[in-house]
Amino acid sequence: MNKEQLIRVITEQLNTSKVETEAIVITIINTIMEAAKEKGECVIPGLGKLKVEDVPAKSGVSFGKEWTKPAHKKFKLVVNKKGKEFLEK
């Protein structure tokens, strides 16, 4: 499901305008990401935790050329028990 599909489904279920729904969805996503960035993780009820992980720098050789990838951060979703149970249905 992409963003447009998500907005369409929520718009239909809540009987709101597309503009209102899009603003709400973007606000929720940005709030979750900002909280995870600030605190290292953010709990998403019924789904799990969005965590920020440090990824170390990497380097190597591929096709005879050396390459490097700098250290960076990434988001990781850790699904909780309720989320896992939903997947097993």
Secondary structure, 3 states (H helix, E strand, C coil): CCHHHHHHHHHHHHCCCHHHHHHHHHHHHHHHHHHHHHHCEEEECCCEEEEEEEECCEEEEECCEEEEECCEEEEEEEECHHHHHHHHC
